[in-house]
Amino acid sequence: MKNNINESLQLLKQVKPPIASSPSLPPRCYSSSEILELEKQKIFLNSWIAVGRSDQWQKSGDYSTREVLDIPIILIRDKHNNIKAYSNSCRHRGAKLLEGTGNCRTICCPFHCWTYDLEGNLIFAPKIKNDEIFNYAEYGLIEIKSAEKSGFVYINFNQSSESIDKWLGEFSTVHTAWKLDNLVSYKRHEFTVECNWKAFLDVFNEYYHLPYIHPSTINEAYKEPEPAETMQGNFSSQFGSTEGSGGLLEETQQYTLPATAGMDDKTAHGVRYTWVYPNLTFAASAEATWVYEALPITAQKSQIALTLCFPESSIQLDDFETRADFYYQRLIAAIEEDIPALENQQLGLNSPLAKQGRYQELLEANVAHFDFWYAGLMV
């Protein structure tokens, strides 16, 4: 098996610009548990990992729990309105502190009642004095580096990592027209897929499969995308014009919501597909943005979260719920067509006879740019 990994890493060195002449990732990068362990060390533990939209945590004390790379974490908004990320493990004897989502005034361990404030400080340990022998200040929750940017929340397990601004580069400038900071999350849907995490993000970012997997649902809405753009930052992005709204099924275009205020005509009639490395991708249209986060469970199984977002002005419309539901139905319809294709692809990728393929230069540009970034870190 070690020789197989070394062979895959050697093949990864060939994955580099230009797109037209580069092979795609070696199939073992989508199927090998050993490769996944390398990904965790070389990519995930040193990258800004997306974990949700900021408005999932609206009030002080709002929290969610996550399993990120098998690491239990807490995401919580503190009393200063900052989102904090903590290890979901009591500093006493390691019990998990919180489950699910909710709101709390303090974080209390269910095992021995050690209690922490929202800033992670230990404030109460039954029958243990806070003195020179036992200093409460030394037993606060383990904090994970976190940041909010353009309405997204990220964490980074590397405390000495570069800032989120440096990581994202010109991301904010590229996406100014869509006013991502001000979007309101409408629905969040979490599910698992029996495919590699990269494969799920691949299919969202390429146009190549549309006429074959989505012939009667969304294919007709999408025109050929513009050529790939060179971005400064750890992301790739591609814009394409649409016929009607890319956020609705072909038969429900009459429910199109208003475009975001201030958009020029070109931007208002298209969709920008963006992949923020490693695990966040979204499609920003004039009237809606749909967001996916993908994280590995195993090399061949992924945890996916879908969030559908709208401008606040649309939320105020009297018929918003009726119209928004058609956008949600479109996302579910597309996913229900993508999942069988992805799970079938995974079966082929698992074959020991599978070989590297090639990219369609225009229709798989985001995929290729991610793969170049990935290969550069892995080797």
LOBAMI-533145 format. One record per residue (C-alpha): x, y, z. Coordinates in nm, 3 decimals. Example, Ala and Ser with C-alpha at 12.3 -4.5 7.8 and 13.67 -1.06 7.14 Angstrom:
2
SITE; 1.230; -0.450; 0.780
SITE; 1.367; -0.106; 0.714
This chain:
379
SITE; 0.000; 0.000; 0.000
SITE; 0.286; 0.240; 0.079
SITE; 0.419; 0.195; -0.276
SITE; 0.071; 0.279; -0.409
SITE; 0.069; 0.605; -0.211
SITE; 0.417; 0.697; -0.332
SITE; 0.311; 0.624; -0.689
SITE; 0.005; 0.850; -0.649
SITE; 0.218; 1.130; -0.506
SITE; 0.457; 1.102; -0.799
SITE; 0.164; 1.121; -1.040
SITE; 0.036; 1.429; -0.852
SITE; 0.349; 1.617; -0.959
SITE; 0.215; 1.608; -1.315
SITE; -0.105; 1.794; -1.212
SITE; -0.012; 2.153; -1.294
SITE; -0.093; 2.432; -1.540
SITE; -0.183; 2.468; -1.817
SITE; -0.525; 2.307; -1.790
SITE; -0.526; 2.181; -2.149
SITE; -0.222; 1.957; -2.099
SITE; -0.259; 1.854; -1.735
SITE; -0.381; 1.514; -1.619
SITE; -0.648; 1.508; -1.349
SITE; -0.590; 1.381; -0.995
SITE; -0.485; 1.017; -0.955
SITE; -0.792; 0.806; -0.867
SITE; -0.637; 0.698; -0.535
SITE; -0.671; 1.060; -0.421
SITE; -1.046; 0.990; -0.418
SITE; -1.044; 0.644; -0.263
SITE; -0.742; 0.587; -0.036
SITE; -0.770; 0.620; 0.341
SITE; -0.394; 0.674; 0.353
SITE; -0.423; 0.968; 0.113
SITE; -0.702; 1.109; 0.331
SITE; -0.471; 1.101; 0.633
SITE; -0.213; 1.297; 0.433
SITE; -0.485; 1.546; 0.333
SITE; -0.570; 1.602; 0.697
SITE; -0.209; 1.675; 0.786
SITE; -0.107; 1.876; 0.479
SITE; -0.431; 2.054; 0.396
SITE; -0.706; 2.055; 0.657
SITE; -0.494; 2.115; 0.965
SITE; -0.331; 2.417; 0.800
SITE; -0.622; 2.572; 0.609
SITE; -0.918; 2.795; 0.688
SITE; -1.208; 2.548; 0.697
SITE; -1.560; 2.680; 0.634
SITE; -1.816; 2.577; 0.897
SITE; -2.126; 2.782; 0.817
SITE; -2.288; 3.120; 0.761
SITE; -2.253; 3.382; 1.036
SITE; -2.626; 3.423; 1.088
SITE; -2.657; 3.066; 1.213
SITE; -2.541; 3.218; 1.543
SITE; -2.747; 3.536; 1.583
SITE; -2.760; 3.597; 1.959
SITE; -2.512; 3.574; 2.242
SITE; -2.505; 3.210; 2.355
SITE; -2.624; 3.061; 2.024
SITE; -2.416; 2.750; 1.961
SITE; -2.372; 2.456; 1.725
SITE; -2.158; 2.146; 1.762
SITE; -1.963; 1.993; 1.474
SITE; -1.735; 1.700; 1.404
SITE; -1.455; 1.836; 1.188
SITE; -1.199; 1.570; 1.087
SITE; -1.326; 1.361; 1.383
SITE; -1.252; 1.654; 1.615
SITE; -1.557; 1.759; 1.821
SITE; -1.590; 2.138; 1.828
SITE; -1.829; 2.402; 1.961
SITE; -1.914; 2.715; 1.763
SITE; -2.073; 2.981; 1.982
SITE; -2.140; 3.355; 1.976
SITE; -1.994; 3.513; 2.290
SITE; -2.120; 3.810; 2.493
SITE; -1.909; 4.047; 2.279
SITE; -2.089; 3.927; 1.961
SITE; -1.786; 3.733; 1.836
SITE; -1.812; 3.375; 1.712
SITE; -1.571; 3.153; 1.900
SITE; -1.466; 2.795; 1.830
SITE; -1.368; 2.561; 2.114
SITE; -1.272; 2.199; 2.152
SITE; -1.588; 2.021; 2.268
SITE; -1.406; 1.859; 2.557
SITE; -1.410; 1.944; 2.926
SITE; -1.074; 2.039; 3.077
SITE; -1.149; 1.816; 3.378
SITE; -1.167; 1.465; 3.234
SITE; -1.255; 1.521; 2.872
SITE; -1.633; 1.476; 2.857
SITE; -1.819; 1.630; 2.563
SITE; -1.977; 1.952; 2.682
SITE; -2.258; 2.026; 2.435
SITE; -2.466; 1.840; 2.177
SITE; -2.660; 1.966; 1.875
SITE; -2.761; 2.331; 1.858
SITE; -2.919; 2.573; 2.102
SITE; -2.858; 2.871; 2.326
SITE; -2.682; 2.879; 2.662
SITE; -2.565; 3.138; 2.915
SITE; -2.273; 2.923; 3.027
SITE; -2.118; 2.597; 2.908
SITE; -2.162; 2.333; 3.178
SITE; -2.009; 1.987; 3.166
SITE; -2.278; 1.720; 3.216
SITE; -2.032; 1.490; 3.397
SITE; -1.891; 1.689; 3.691
SITE; -2.041; 2.034; 3.635
SITE; -1.725; 2.222; 3.550
SITE; -1.865; 2.543; 3.404
SITE; -1.724; 2.789; 3.151
SITE; -1.840; 3.131; 3.037
SITE; -1.901; 3.207; 2.667
SITE; -1.542; 3.332; 2.635
SITE; -1.418; 2.986; 2.738
SITE; -1.301; 3.077; 3.089
SITE; -1.349; 2.825; 3.367
SITE; -1.577; 2.995; 3.620
SITE; -1.686; 2.708; 3.848
SITE; -1.542; 2.370; 3.948
SITE; -1.740; 2.206; 4.233
SITE; -1.543; 2.172; 4.555
SITE; -1.220; 2.300; 4.396
SITE; -1.093; 2.639; 4.513
SITE; -0.951; 2.894; 4.273
SITE; -0.616; 2.960; 4.445
SITE; -0.241; 2.927; 4.402
SITE; -0.270; 2.545; 4.397
SITE; -0.543; 2.531; 4.133
SITE; -0.563; 2.834; 3.905
SITE; -0.892; 2.853; 3.716
SITE; -0.724; 3.069; 3.449
SITE; -0.511; 2.773; 3.342
SITE; -0.810; 2.549; 3.269
SITE; -1.016; 2.741; 3.015
SITE; -1.152; 2.571; 2.705
SITE; -0.907; 2.501; 2.424
SITE; -0.982; 2.769; 2.165
SITE; -0.956; 2.706; 1.793
SITE; -0.868; 2.999; 1.571
SITE; -1.180; 3.136; 1.401
SITE; -1.284; 3.421; 1.174
SITE; -1.589; 3.572; 1.004
SITE; -1.557; 3.706; 0.650
SITE; -1.823; 3.802; 0.395
SITE; -2.085; 3.633; 0.609
SITE; -1.897; 3.300; 0.629
SITE; -1.741; 3.147; 0.940
SITE; -1.405; 2.968; 0.921
SITE; -1.184; 2.782; 1.167
SITE; -0.814; 2.701; 1.152
SITE; -0.646; 2.438; 1.369
SITE; -0.305; 2.599; 1.311
SITE; -0.277; 2.883; 1.562
SITE; 0.015; 3.036; 1.372
SITE; -0.159; 3.032; 1.034
SITE; -0.188; 3.338; 0.811
SITE; -0.486; 3.568; 0.857
SITE; -0.818; 3.499; 0.688
SITE; -0.771; 3.818; 0.483
SITE; -0.442; 3.697; 0.343
SITE; -0.589; 3.349; 0.281
SITE; -0.881; 3.489; 0.081
SITE; -0.685; 3.754; -0.108
SITE; -0.912; 3.940; -0.350
SITE; -1.220; 3.733; -0.264
SITE; -1.419; 4.029; -0.127
SITE; -1.345; 4.244; -0.431
SITE; -1.442; 3.971; -0.677
SITE; -1.777; 3.917; -0.500
SITE; -1.871; 4.278; -0.421
SITE; -2.180; 4.280; -0.644
SITE; -2.349; 3.996; -0.452
SITE; -2.321; 4.164; -0.109
SITE; -2.245; 3.833; 0.061
SITE; -2.217; 3.997; 0.405
SITE; -2.584; 4.091; 0.399
SITE; -2.737; 3.765; 0.280
SITE; -2.988; 3.592; 0.508
SITE; -2.979; 3.213; 0.550
SITE; -3.319; 3.065; 0.464
SITE; -3.268; 2.690; 0.503
SITE; -2.977; 2.464; 0.597
SITE; -2.982; 2.095; 0.503
SITE; -2.718; 1.844; 0.615
SITE; -2.671; 1.501; 0.458
SITE; -2.408; 1.242; 0.369
SITE; -2.300; 1.113; 0.027
SITE; -2.107; 0.795; -0.050
SITE; -1.832; 0.974; -0.238
SITE; -1.503; 1.150; -0.172
SITE; -1.531; 1.508; -0.048
SITE; -1.341; 1.645; -0.348
SITE; -1.568; 1.465; -0.593
SITE; -1.872; 1.635; -0.443
SITE; -1.713; 1.978; -0.476
SITE; -1.595; 1.892; -0.828
SITE; -1.943; 1.828; -0.963
SITE; -2.077; 2.154; -0.823
SITE; -1.802; 2.348; -0.999
SITE; -1.815; 2.204; -1.350
SITE; -2.052; 2.264; -1.640
SITE; -1.952; 1.951; -1.830
SITE; -2.211; 1.719; -1.675
SITE; -2.514; 1.949; -1.707
SITE; -2.666; 1.813; -2.032
SITE; -2.615; 1.452; -1.924
SITE; -2.719; 1.458; -1.556
SITE; -2.963; 1.754; -1.558
SITE; -3.113; 1.752; -1.911
SITE; -3.467; 1.852; -1.810
SITE; -3.414; 2.035; -1.480
SITE; -3.144; 2.304; -1.500
SITE; -2.933; 2.245; -1.813
SITE; -3.124; 2.486; -2.037
SITE; -3.071; 2.774; -1.794
SITE; -2.693; 2.772; -1.830
SITE; -2.504; 2.921; -2.123
SITE; -2.138; 2.841; -2.185
SITE; -1.929; 2.999; -1.905
SITE; -1.666; 3.265; -1.950
SITE; -1.299; 3.158; -1.964
SITE; -1.129; 3.083; -1.633
SITE; -1.003; 3.378; -1.433
SITE; -0.675; 3.401; -1.241
SITE; -0.748; 3.485; -0.878
SITE; -0.520; 3.614; -0.603
SITE; -0.609; 3.404; -0.300
SITE; -0.696; 3.046; -0.211
SITE; -1.006; 3.021; -0.428
SITE; -1.117; 2.984; -0.787
SITE; -1.419; 3.142; -0.953
SITE; -1.597; 3.134; -1.287
SITE; -1.889; 3.341; -1.414
SITE; -2.147; 3.231; -1.666
SITE; -2.460; 3.388; -1.811
SITE; -2.798; 3.222; -1.771
SITE; -3.128; 3.211; -1.953
SITE; -3.362; 3.319; -1.676
SITE; -3.267; 3.231; -1.320
SITE; -3.007; 2.962; -1.254
SITE; -3.166; 2.922; -0.911
SITE; -3.497; 2.783; -1.040
SITE; -3.609; 2.481; -1.237
SITE; -3.697; 2.547; -1.597
SITE; -4.072; 2.517; -1.531
SITE; -4.077; 2.752; -1.229
SITE; -3.907; 3.063; -1.370
SITE; -4.220; 3.269; -1.302
SITE; -4.127; 3.267; -0.930
SITE; -3.799; 3.455; -0.981
SITE; -3.721; 3.693; -0.695
SITE; -3.585; 4.047; -0.750
SITE; -3.216; 4.091; -0.830
SITE; -2.980; 4.228; -0.567
SITE; -2.987; 4.608; -0.579
SITE; -2.715; 4.785; -0.776
SITE; -2.613; 4.500; -1.006
SITE; -2.518; 4.574; -1.366
SITE; -2.709; 4.398; -1.641
SITE; -2.445; 4.133; -1.707
SITE; -2.409; 4.032; -1.342
SITE; -2.787; 4.028; -1.295
SITE; -2.819; 3.768; -1.571
SITE; -2.566; 3.513; -1.462
SITE; -2.420; 3.301; -1.184
SITE; -2.072; 3.310; -1.030
SITE; -1.949; 2.970; -0.913
SITE; -1.674; 2.995; -0.653
SITE; -1.467; 2.734; -0.470
SITE; -1.294; 2.858; -0.152
SITE; -1.025; 2.602; -0.074
SITE; -1.047; 2.350; 0.065
SITE; -1.414; 2.281; 0.148
SITE; -1.651; 2.570; 0.066
SITE; -1.827; 2.629; -0.262
SITE; -2.121; 2.844; -0.362
SITE; -2.317; 2.975; -0.657
SITE; -2.409; 3.343; -0.638
SITE; -2.694; 3.450; -0.863
SITE; -2.864; 3.787; -0.876
SITE; -3.145; 3.682; -0.644
SITE; -3.012; 3.387; -0.440
SITE; -2.689; 3.220; -0.327
SITE; -2.662; 2.849; -0.253
SITE; -2.371; 2.731; -0.043
SITE; -2.213; 2.391; 0.018
SITE; -1.961; 2.282; 0.279
SITE; -1.803; 1.938; 0.230
SITE; -1.595; 1.748; 0.484
SITE; -1.459; 1.393; 0.472
SITE; -1.604; 1.125; 0.695
SITE; -1.394; 0.858; 0.523
SITE; -1.209; 0.865; 0.193
SITE; -1.530; 0.743; 0.028
SITE; -1.799; 0.919; 0.233
SITE; -1.864; 1.289; 0.288
SITE; -2.063; 1.514; 0.520
SITE; -2.237; 1.788; 0.323
SITE; -2.419; 2.100; 0.440
SITE; -2.635; 2.304; 0.203
SITE; -2.744; 2.659; 0.293
SITE; -2.977; 2.864; 0.074
SITE; -2.944; 3.242; 0.118
SITE; -3.135; 3.548; -0.003
SITE; -3.095; 3.927; 0.016
SITE; -3.273; 4.077; 0.316
SITE; -3.496; 4.282; 0.085
SITE; -3.643; 3.961; -0.059
SITE; -3.712; 3.819; 0.287
SITE; -3.948; 4.113; 0.345
SITE; -4.172; 4.036; 0.046
SITE; -4.524; 3.914; 0.126
SITE; -4.492; 3.611; -0.101
SITE; -4.128; 3.535; -0.012
SITE; -4.192; 3.194; 0.146
SITE; -4.385; 3.070; -0.157
SITE; -4.123; 3.185; -0.403
SITE; -3.822; 3.082; -0.190
SITE; -3.953; 2.728; -0.166
SITE; -3.923; 2.692; -0.543
SITE; -3.553; 2.782; -0.513
SITE; -3.511; 2.516; -0.247
SITE; -3.694; 2.259; -0.462
SITE; -3.451; 2.333; -0.747
SITE; -3.151; 2.263; -0.523
SITE; -3.295; 1.937; -0.396
SITE; -3.388; 1.827; -0.749
SITE; -3.034; 1.892; -0.873
SITE; -2.876; 1.713; -0.576
SITE; -3.103; 1.413; -0.625
SITE; -2.969; 1.387; -0.978
SITE; -2.606; 1.449; -0.878
SITE; -2.587; 1.195; -0.595
SITE; -2.642; 0.877; -0.804
SITE; -2.386; 1.004; -1.055
SITE; -2.135; 1.077; -0.778
SITE; -2.184; 0.742; -0.606
SITE; -2.150; 0.562; -0.940
SITE; -1.832; 0.761; -1.011
SITE; -1.694; 0.661; -0.671
SITE; -1.734; 0.292; -0.758
SITE; -1.521; 0.349; -1.067
SITE; -1.261; 0.550; -0.877
SITE; -1.225; 0.264; -0.629
SITE; -1.100; 0.030; -0.902
SITE; -0.728; -0.055; -0.887
SITE; -0.730; -0.022; -1.266
SITE; -0.855; 0.339; -1.266
SITE; -0.619; 0.592; -1.428
SITE; -0.585; 0.970; -1.442
SITE; -0.805; 1.151; -1.691
SITE; -0.799; 1.501; -1.845
SITE; -0.991; 1.827; -1.806
SITE; -1.223; 2.008; -2.043
SITE; -1.045; 2.342; -2.035
SITE; -1.349; 2.572; -2.023
SITE; -1.613; 2.358; -1.854
SITE; -1.395; 2.223; -1.571
SITE; -1.179; 2.527; -1.499
SITE; -1.258; 2.556; -1.125
SITE; -1.191; 2.185; -1.079
SITE; -0.853; 2.210; -1.246
SITE; -0.750; 2.518; -1.046
SITE; -0.840; 2.344; -0.719
SITE; -0.647; 2.035; -0.826
SITE; -0.336; 2.244; -0.901
SITE; -0.362; 2.401; -0.553
SITE; -0.419; 2.059; -0.394
SITE; -0.129; 1.894; -0.575
SITE; 0.104; 2.175; -0.476
SITE; 0.030; 2.118; -0.108
SITE; 0.029; 1.739; -0.116
SITE; 0.370; 1.702; -0.284
